[in-house]
Amino acid sequence: MTKWEYASVPIIPHAAQEILNNWGEDGWELVAVFTPPDVGGVVAYFKRPKPSPEPS
């Protein structure tokens, strides 16, 4: 079974493409974008498979 790790990242409008591309280059997949109504701004949620632990 695949295990996942997640990250939430604030997205700065003038650098959105660069931020998204950098996370994608590191193997993260964008799964959602959210604009919190109480604080504004944009938050991107990413996931990627967790690395398998090294055998002992």
C-alpha positions as CSV (number, residue, x, y, z in Angstrom):
1,M,0.0,0.0,0.0
2,T,1.3,3.5,-0.9
3,K,1.9,5.8,2.0
4,W,1.8,9.5,1.4
5,E,3.4,12.6,2.8
6,Y,1.7,16.0,2.5
7,A,2.7,19.7,2.4
8,S,0.7,22.9,2.5
9,V,2.4,25.9,0.8
10,P,1.4,29.6,0.6
11,I,1.3,30.7,-3.0
12,I,2.5,34.3,-3.7
13,P,0.6,35.5,-6.8
14,H,3.5,37.0,-8.7
15,A,5.6,33.8,-8.2
16,A,2.8,31.2,-8.5
17,Q,4.2,29.4,-11.5
18,E,7.7,29.2,-10.1
19,I,6.5,27.9,-6.8
20,L,4.3,25.2,-8.4
21,N,7.1,24.2,-10.8
22,N,9.7,23.9,-8.0
23,W,7.4,21.6,-5.9
24,G,6.6,19.6,-9.0
25,E,10.3,19.1,-9.8
26,D,10.8,17.7,-6.3
27,G,8.1,15.0,-7.0
28,W,5.1,16.7,-5.3
29,E,1.7,16.5,-7.0
30,L,-0.7,19.4,-6.5
31,V,-4.0,18.1,-5.1
32,A,-5.9,21.2,-4.0
33,V,-5.8,25.0,-3.9
34,F,-7.7,26.7,-1.1
35,T,-8.4,30.4,-0.3
36,P,-9.0,30.7,3.5
37,P,-11.9,33.2,3.9
38,D,-10.7,34.5,7.3
39,V,-7.1,35.2,6.3
40,G,-7.1,35.6,2.5
41,G,-4.3,34.5,0.3
42,V,-3.9,31.1,-1.4
43,V,-2.6,27.8,0.0
44,A,-1.6,24.9,-2.3
45,Y,-1.8,21.3,-1.0
46,F,0.6,18.8,-2.3
47,K,1.3,15.0,-1.9
48,R,3.9,12.5,-2.9
49,P,4.7,8.9,-2.0
50,K,6.7,8.4,1.1
51,P,10.1,6.8,0.4
52,S,10.3,3.2,1.5
53,P,12.4,2.6,4.6
54,E,15.8,1.1,4.0
55,P,15.9,-2.6,5.0
56,S,18.0,-3.2,8.1
